[in-house]
Amino acid sequence: MKALARLRSGPLPIYVTVAIMFAVMAARGLALPLYADQVGANRAQIGLLFTVFTVAGGVLSIPAGVLSDRFGRRQLVLYSILLAGVTQVAAAFTTNVAFLFVLQGVGGIAAGATQTALMASLADSVPIHRMGRAMGWFTLGMQTGFLVGPAVAGILLRWLNLAEDLALTALPLVAAAALAFIGVHKGHRSQERVRFSAAIQALVRRPGFYAVSIALLAGTMVWGTYQAYIPIFGKRGLGLTGTEIGYLLAIQALSNGLSRVPAGRLLDRIESKGPVVAGSIAVFALGIALLPHLHGFWGPVVLLIVAVPFIATAFIAIGIVFAQLATAESRGVAMGVYSTVLFVGLGLGPAVFAPLIQGQGFAAGFTACAATGIVLSGLSLVARLEPVRRRLRETVVFPPTP
């Protein structure tokens, strides 16, 4: 009983739950496109299946946050995990491509809602002065899931067909639901029904909201563009084999994961997060601009080992700021906005720079992407200063005109 009480009182169940959830999502991301191809989907439809999943998750993350503020975190997490599992198993039992789109949309909603509610629950249970290391462990769980999920799904394909693989990799969600029931707090439950518009307005009026949102958009656009094109760039731009590209991505993911907790601990000691966020995004963007001018394996590996921890640090710092912006009654809304901007930025970057990459090449596209990220991160610093200027204007008393 004492062990159960300690488990309930700490954030460990949240970290493990998010790791399992993202592992299942990543396994789905591997198996479902292959299964869709097997049942007759064309290349455009296979790409759109991913888009539907991410867009649905992003667009409905804010309403999910409002629901978690109104009815509690645990309920939303449990229902979302159930919904994610049902849609994944159902996908394994259909050969209708149109129905796969429906299931992807609903699955994306479940994924976005789970992330939003888990982040809000983490902010409920961890003191703000320890939020950096908590976000470090939380995002480490996400990265671990992204690594483990596809690996397990790929290994299982030695013995299972794609439909069986898709269904079986949903099974860990049972453990995620059990952990969520034990360790995710119910959270604040508002006694009054808060209007959606009022909740959003209260958040956007908080000092620093626009600055951190611009910074999040900058970071996700650069990161999303890099993630979308690194496999094909590795083959055509760096001249790597498929195996070498896999090693490159694995080393990058390892650097990403190992930097999370130390970065979080460091950020707990830094009061002003804005310059750290802008500087970290700028450093990673410069690395992306340099990447197309390299060739072979080891040069890009060294560059990514150095550059990737900077973008990881930026994302952790942004998560801390969103937690600080929220009150106990509006944490779900704040984390819903975070998830929405995250999903939108990840999808927007590859779409915006695709024509340039297609027409002018990787060097032009990556450079334009990096420049956009640097400009937006600089703009976030300018937006961060506006509340200070406003307070100064309100407090300064000018002498009467003679």
C-alpha positions as CSV (number, residue, x, y, z in Angstrom):
1,M,0.0,0.0,0.0
2,K,2.9,2.4,0.8
3,A,4.5,1.7,-2.6
4,L,1.1,2.4,-4.3
5,A,0.8,5.6,-2.3
6,R,4.3,6.7,-3.4
7,L,3.5,5.8,-7.0
8,R,0.3,8.0,-6.8
9,S,2.1,10.9,-5.3
10,G,4.9,11.2,-7.9
11,P,5.0,11.9,-11.6
12,L,6.5,8.6,-12.6
13,P,3.2,7.1,-13.8
14,I,2.8,10.1,-16.1
15,Y,6.2,9.6,-17.6
16,V,5.6,5.9,-18.3
17,T,2.1,6.6,-19.6
18,V,3.3,9.1,-22.1
19,A,6.2,6.8,-23.2
20,I,3.7,3.9,-23.8
21,M,1.2,6.2,-25.6
22,F,3.9,7.6,-28.0
23,A,5.4,4.1,-28.6
24,V,2.0,2.9,-29.7
25,M,1.5,6.0,-31.9
26,A,4.9,5.5,-33.5
27,A,4.2,1.8,-34.1
28,R,0.9,2.9,-35.7
29,G,2.9,5.4,-37.8
30,L,5.0,2.5,-39.2
31,A,2.4,-0.2,-39.7
32,L,-0.6,1.7,-40.9
33,P,0.9,3.3,-44.0
34,L,2.3,-0.1,-45.0
35,Y,-1.1,-1.7,-44.4
36,A,-2.9,1.1,-46.3
37,D,-0.6,0.5,-49.3
38,Q,-1.5,-3.2,-49.0
39,V,-5.2,-2.6,-49.1
40,G,-5.0,-0.3,-52.2
41,A,-4.3,3.3,-51.0
42,N,-2.2,5.4,-53.4
43,R,0.8,7.4,-52.4
44,A,-1.1,10.6,-52.0
45,Q,-3.7,8.9,-49.7
46,I,-1.0,7.4,-47.6
47,G,0.6,10.8,-47.0
48,L,-2.8,12.3,-46.2
49,L,-3.4,9.6,-43.6
50,F,-0.6,11.1,-41.6
51,T,-1.8,14.7,-42.2
52,V,-5.3,13.8,-41.0
53,F,-3.9,12.3,-37.8
54,T,-1.8,15.3,-36.9
55,V,-4.3,18.0,-38.0
56,A,-7.1,16.4,-36.0
57,G,-4.8,16.2,-33.0
58,G,-3.8,19.8,-33.3
59,V,-7.2,21.4,-34.0
60,L,-9.0,19.7,-31.2
61,S,-6.3,19.9,-28.5
62,I,-7.7,23.2,-27.1
63,P,-11.2,21.9,-26.7
64,A,-9.6,18.8,-25.1
65,G,-7.8,21.1,-22.7
66,V,-11.1,22.9,-21.8
67,L,-12.7,19.5,-21.1
68,S,-9.8,18.5,-18.8
69,D,-10.2,21.7,-16.9
70,R,-14.0,21.1,-16.6
71,F,-14.2,17.4,-15.9
72,G,-10.7,16.5,-14.7
73,R,-7.5,15.1,-16.2
74,R,-7.8,11.4,-15.4
75,Q,-11.2,10.9,-17.1
76,L,-10.0,12.6,-20.4
77,V,-6.8,10.5,-20.4
78,L,-8.6,7.2,-19.8
79,Y,-11.3,7.9,-22.5
80,S,-8.6,9.1,-25.0
81,I,-6.5,6.0,-24.4
82,L,-9.6,3.8,-25.0
83,L,-10.4,5.7,-28.2
84,A,-6.8,5.4,-29.5
85,G,-6.9,1.6,-28.9
86,V,-10.3,1.1,-30.5
87,T,-9.4,3.0,-33.6
88,Q,-6.0,1.2,-34.0
89,V,-7.6,-2.3,-33.6
90,A,-10.5,-1.3,-35.9
91,A,-8.0,-0.2,-38.6
92,A,-6.5,-3.7,-38.6
93,F,-10.0,-5.2,-39.4
94,T,-10.9,-3.0,-42.3
95,T,-9.8,-2.8,-45.9
96,N,-11.8,0.3,-46.7
97,V,-9.4,3.2,-47.3
98,A,-12.1,5.9,-46.6
99,F,-12.8,4.3,-43.2
100,L,-9.0,4.4,-42.5
101,F,-9.2,8.2,-42.8
102,V,-12.1,8.3,-40.3
103,L,-10.1,6.1,-37.9
104,Q,-7.0,8.3,-38.3
105,G,-9.0,11.4,-37.6
106,V,-10.5,10.0,-34.4
107,G,-7.1,8.5,-33.4
108,G,-5.5,11.9,-33.9
109,I,-8.0,13.5,-31.6
110,A,-7.3,10.9,-29.0
111,A,-3.5,11.4,-29.3
112,G,-3.8,15.2,-29.0
113,A,-6.2,15.0,-26.0
114,T,-3.9,12.5,-24.2
115,Q,-0.9,14.7,-24.6
116,T,-2.8,17.8,-23.5
117,A,-4.3,16.1,-20.4
118,L,-1.0,14.4,-19.4
119,M,0.9,17.7,-19.6
120,A,-1.7,19.5,-17.6
121,S,-1.6,16.7,-15.0
122,L,2.2,17.0,-14.8
123,A,1.8,20.8,-14.2
124,D,-0.7,20.0,-11.4
125,S,1.6,17.6,-9.6
126,V,5.0,19.2,-9.9
127,P,6.1,22.4,-8.2
128,I,7.0,25.1,-10.7
129,H,10.6,25.3,-9.5
130,R,11.1,21.7,-10.5
131,M,9.1,21.9,-13.8
132,G,12.3,21.9,-15.9
133,R,13.5,18.5,-14.9
134,A,9.8,17.2,-15.0
135,M,9.5,18.4,-18.6
136,G,12.8,16.8,-19.3
137,W,11.6,13.4,-18.1
138,F,8.3,13.9,-19.8
139,T,9.8,14.6,-23.2
140,L,12.4,11.9,-22.6
141,G,9.4,9.5,-22.3
142,M,8.0,10.8,-25.6
143,Q,11.4,10.3,-27.3
144,T,11.7,6.8,-25.9
145,G,8.3,5.9,-27.2
146,F,9.3,7.2,-30.7
147,L,12.4,4.9,-30.6
148,V,10.8,1.8,-29.1
149,G,7.5,1.8,-30.9
150,P,8.7,1.4,-34.5
151,A,11.5,-1.0,-33.5
152,V,9.0,-3.4,-31.8
153,A,6.5,-3.1,-34.7
154,G,9.3,-3.8,-37.2
155,I,10.5,-6.8,-35.3
156,L,7.0,-8.3,-34.9
157,L,6.6,-8.2,-38.7
158,R,9.0,-11.2,-38.8
159,W,6.2,-13.3,-37.4
160,L,3.0,-11.3,-38.0
161,N,1.3,-9.8,-41.0
162,L,0.6,-6.1,-41.1
163,A,-3.0,-6.3,-39.8
164,E,-1.9,-8.5,-36.8
165,D,1.0,-6.1,-36.2
166,L,-1.3,-3.1,-36.1
167,A,-3.7,-4.7,-33.7
168,L,-1.1,-6.3,-31.4
169,T,0.9,-3.0,-30.9
170,A,-2.2,-1.4,-29.5
171,L,-2.1,-3.9,-26.5
172,P,0.3,-1.8,-24.4
173,L,-2.4,0.8,-24.1
174,V,-4.0,-1.5,-21.4
175,A,-0.9,-0.9,-19.3
176,A,-1.1,2.9,-20.1
177,A,-4.7,3.0,-18.9
178,A,-3.9,1.2,-15.7
179,L,-1.0,3.6,-15.0
180,A,-3.1,6.6,-15.8
181,F,-5.8,5.4,-13.4
182,I,-3.2,5.0,-10.6
183,G,-1.0,8.0,-11.2
184,V,-2.8,10.7,-13.1
185,H,-4.5,13.1,-10.7
186,K,-8.1,14.0,-11.3
187,G,-7.0,17.6,-11.3
188,H,-8.9,20.8,-10.8
189,R,-12.6,20.5,-11.6
190,S,-14.3,23.8,-12.2
191,Q,-17.6,24.2,-10.3
192,E,-18.8,26.6,-12.9
193,R,-19.0,26.0,-16.6
194,V,-16.3,28.3,-18.2
195,R,-17.0,29.5,-21.7
196,F,-14.5,28.4,-24.3
197,S,-13.9,31.9,-25.5
198,A,-13.4,33.3,-22.0
199,A,-10.8,30.6,-21.2
200,I,-8.9,31.5,-24.3
201,Q,-9.1,35.2,-23.8
202,A,-7.8,34.8,-20.2
203,L,-4.8,32.9,-21.5
204,V,-3.8,35.2,-24.4
205,R,-3.9,38.2,-22.1
206,R,-1.2,36.7,-19.9
207,P,2.2,38.5,-20.4
208,G,4.5,36.5,-22.5
209,F,1.9,34.4,-24.3
210,Y,2.5,35.8,-27.8
211,A,6.2,35.6,-27.3
212,V,6.3,31.9,-26.3
213,S,3.7,31.0,-29.0
214,I,5.9,32.6,-31.7
215,A,9.0,30.8,-30.4
216,L,7.1,27.5,-30.4
217,L,6.0,28.1,-34.0
218,A,9.6,28.9,-35.0
219,G,11.0,25.8,-33.3
220,T,8.4,23.4,-34.7
221,M,8.6,24.7,-38.2
222,V,12.4,24.1,-38.3
223,W,12.2,20.8,-36.5
224,G,9.3,19.6,-38.6
225,T,11.0,20.5,-41.9
226,Y,14.1,18.7,-40.8
227,Q,12.3,15.6,-39.6
228,A,10.2,15.4,-42.8
229,Y,13.1,15.6,-45.2
230,I,16.1,14.1,-43.4
231,P,15.4,10.5,-44.8
232,I,15.3,11.6,-48.4
233,F,18.0,14.2,-47.9
234,G,20.2,11.5,-46.3
235,K,19.9,9.4,-49.5
236,R,20.1,12.1,-52.2
237,G,22.0,14.9,-50.5
238,L,24.4,13.1,-48.2
239,G,24.8,9.9,-50.4
240,L,24.0,7.5,-47.5
241,T,22.6,4.0,-47.7
242,G,19.4,3.1,-46.0
243,T,21.3,1.5,-43.1
244,E,23.5,4.6,-42.6
245,I,20.4,6.8,-42.6
246,G,18.9,4.6,-39.9
247,Y,22.1,4.9,-37.8
248,L,22.1,8.6,-38.3
249,L,18.5,8.9,-37.1
250,A,19.3,6.6,-34.1
251,I,22.3,8.7,-33.1
252,Q,20.3,11.9,-33.4
253,A,17.5,10.4,-31.3
254,L,20.0,9.3,-28.7
255,S,21.5,12.8,-28.5
256,N,18.0,14.2,-28.2
257,G,16.9,11.9,-25.4
258,L,20.1,12.1,-23.3
259,S,20.0,15.9,-23.4
260,R,16.5,16.2,-22.0
261,V,16.9,15.7,-18.3
262,P,20.2,17.7,-17.9
263,A,18.6,20.5,-19.9
264,G,15.6,20.5,-17.7
265,R,17.7,20.7,-14.5
266,L,19.7,23.6,-16.0
267,L,16.5,25.5,-17.0
268,D,15.2,25.2,-13.4
269,R,18.1,27.5,-12.4
270,I,17.4,30.0,-15.1
271,E,14.7,32.5,-14.3
272,S,14.4,34.2,-17.7
273,K,13.7,31.5,-20.3
274,G,13.0,33.7,-23.4
275,P,16.7,34.4,-24.4
276,V,17.5,30.7,-23.9
277,V,14.6,29.7,-26.2
278,A,15.4,32.2,-28.9
279,G,19.2,31.4,-28.8
280,S,18.7,27.6,-28.8
281,I,16.3,27.8,-31.8
282,A,18.8,30.0,-33.7
283,V,21.7,27.6,-33.0
284,F,19.7,24.6,-34.3
285,A,18.5,26.6,-37.3
286,L,22.1,27.5,-38.2
287,G,23.0,23.8,-38.0
288,I,20.1,22.9,-40.4
289,A,21.4,25.6,-42.8
290,L,24.9,24.1,-42.7
291,L,23.7,20.5,-43.1
292,P,23.2,20.5,-46.9
293,H,26.8,21.6,-47.4
294,L,28.2,18.4,-45.8
295,H,28.6,15.0,-47.3
296,G,29.0,11.5,-46.0
297,F,28.2,10.2,-42.6
298,W,30.4,11.5,-39.9
299,G,30.2,15.2,-40.6
300,P,26.4,15.3,-40.3
301,V,26.6,13.0,-37.2
302,V,28.9,15.4,-35.4
303,L,26.7,18.4,-36.4
304,L,23.5,16.8,-35.2
305,I,25.0,15.6,-31.9
306,V,25.9,19.3,-31.3
307,A,22.8,20.9,-32.7
308,V,19.9,18.7,-31.6
309,P,20.3,19.3,-27.8
310,F,19.7,23.0,-28.5
311,I,16.2,22.4,-30.0
312,A,15.5,19.9,-27.2
313,T,16.3,22.6,-24.6
314,A,14.1,25.1,-26.4
315,F,11.1,22.8,-26.4
316,I,11.5,22.0,-22.7
317,A,11.8,25.7,-21.9
318,I,8.7,26.5,-23.9
319,G,6.8,23.8,-22.0
320,I,7.9,25.4,-18.7
321,V,6.7,28.8,-19.8
322,F,3.3,27.5,-20.8
323,A,3.0,25.8,-17.4
324,Q,3.8,29.1,-15.7
325,L,1.3,31.0,-17.8
326,A,-1.6,28.9,-16.6
327,T,-3.6,29.0,-13.4
328,A,-4.9,25.8,-11.8
329,E,-8.2,26.4,-13.5
330,S,-6.7,26.9,-17.0
331,R,-3.8,24.5,-17.3
332,G,-5.7,22.3,-19.6
333,V,-6.4,25.2,-22.0
334,A,-2.7,26.3,-21.9
335,M,-1.5,22.8,-22.7
336,G,-4.1,22.5,-25.4
337,V,-2.8,25.7,-27.0
338,Y,0.7,24.3,-26.7
339,S,-0.3,21.0,-28.5
340,T,-2.2,22.9,-31.2
341,V,0.8,25.2,-32.1
342,L,3.1,22.2,-31.9
343,F,1.1,20.1,-34.3
344,V,0.4,23.1,-36.7
345,G,4.1,24.1,-36.8
346,L,5.3,20.5,-37.4
347,G,3.0,20.2,-40.4
348,L,3.4,23.8,-41.6
349,G,7.2,23.7,-42.0
350,P,7.4,20.9,-44.5
351,A,4.4,22.3,-46.5
352,V,5.8,25.8,-46.7
353,F,9.3,24.9,-47.8
354,A,8.4,21.9,-50.1
355,P,8.2,24.0,-53.3
356,L,11.6,25.5,-52.7
357,I,13.2,22.2,-51.9
358,Q,11.6,20.7,-55.0
359,G,12.5,23.5,-57.3
360,Q,15.8,24.8,-55.9
361,G,17.2,21.9,-53.9
362,F,17.9,21.1,-50.2
363,A,20.4,23.8,-49.6
364,A,18.0,26.6,-50.7
365,G,15.0,25.0,-48.8
366,F,16.9,24.3,-45.6
367,T,18.5,27.8,-45.6
368,A,15.2,29.5,-46.1
369,C,13.7,27.4,-43.3
370,A,16.6,28.3,-41.0
371,A,16.3,32.0,-41.8
372,T,12.6,31.8,-41.0
373,G,13.3,30.1,-37.7
374,I,15.9,32.7,-36.7
375,V,13.7,35.6,-37.7
376,L,10.7,34.2,-35.7
377,S,12.8,33.5,-32.7
378,G,14.1,37.1,-32.8
379,L,10.5,38.3,-33.1
380,S,9.6,36.3,-30.0
381,L,12.2,38.4,-28.1
382,V,10.6,41.6,-29.3
383,A,7.1,40.4,-28.4
384,R,8.5,39.4,-25.0
385,L,9.5,43.0,-24.3
386,E,6.1,44.5,-25.1
387,P,4.5,43.7,-21.7
388,V,7.5,45.4,-20.0
389,R,7.1,48.5,-22.1
390,R,3.4,48.6,-21.4
391,R,4.0,48.4,-17.6
392,L,6.6,51.2,-17.9
393,R,4.2,53.4,-19.7
394,E,1.6,52.8,-17.0
395,T,3.9,53.5,-14.1
396,V,5.9,56.5,-15.4
397,V,4.5,59.8,-14.3
398,F,5.4,62.7,-16.6
399,P,5.9,66.2,-15.2
400,P,3.3,68.8,-16.1
401,T,4.0,70.8,-19.3
402,P,5.1,74.3,-18.3
